[in-house]
């Protein structure tokens, strides 16, 4: 068989004696001839296999993140108001590009007793090309992150805490010299607050784009801060682009993003979470990505 193949312009790539098989580079005519050789059981393409150590979560291509380079993402600050950030996670950015603060009593911003904030951060910025874990919307460690820890292991905070966290995001924006910021708010509640609404309106007027989870009650009720006019409200869809059963849907929802069984980083490694909280960072990441390509645009645009 090898002699026949070489006689027709073929070249041996690899011999597999235990399987009685040969991997050959073959012209099309030679491959056809081998199909009809009685000494050959079958001929098949030598299919490519790819490293599977690093997983691309379904939501990343669904939001078309790979279509744009995040090389210029350093011009847009992303602030994550959540349960903290697992500072030692090997699949998350570290160093000067990641800064933060925390409410009194919640612990260090670079720790995460709840896991929620670290999961959100991974969807936005998990490192790509490192042969481990997952990939975020902005995978090249170019996006600057501002972490504001607003709750601890209990997973809740007051509206006043959220307003304080929003102010901390803006302070970070000022201190670090940024003029554009996208804020991830994967939290909310059913009761509106005038003070909170005013704070988000003020941020909107300062070239800040706030994005929040629509809520997980599975009905048409409204959640806040997502339902304020100055905040982008995000519903959740699944891998088939169907609205998640748990996602709130109302006239304030502006976008939907992957939020069912989303694989991302957690302090202990990786985990699948579901919720509009998981949909929100997809939108935040894409917003920062697109804005970095059009720096002349405002948050409203």
Secondary structure, 3 states (H helix, E strand, C coil): CHHHHHHCCCEEEEEEHHHCEEEEECCHHHHHHHHCCCCCCCCCCCCCCCCCCEECCHHHHHCCHHHCCCCCHHHCEEEEEECCCCCCCCCCCCHHHEEEEECCCCCCCCCCCCCHHHHHHHHHHCCCCCCCEECCCCCCCCCEEEEEECCCCCCCCCHHHHHHHHHHHHHHHHHCCCCCEEEEECCCECCCCHHHHHHHHHHHCCCEEEEEECCCCCCCCCCECCCCCCEEEEEEECCCCCECCCCCCCCCEEEEEECCCEEEEECCEEEEECCHHHHHHHHHHHHHHHHHHCCCCCCCC
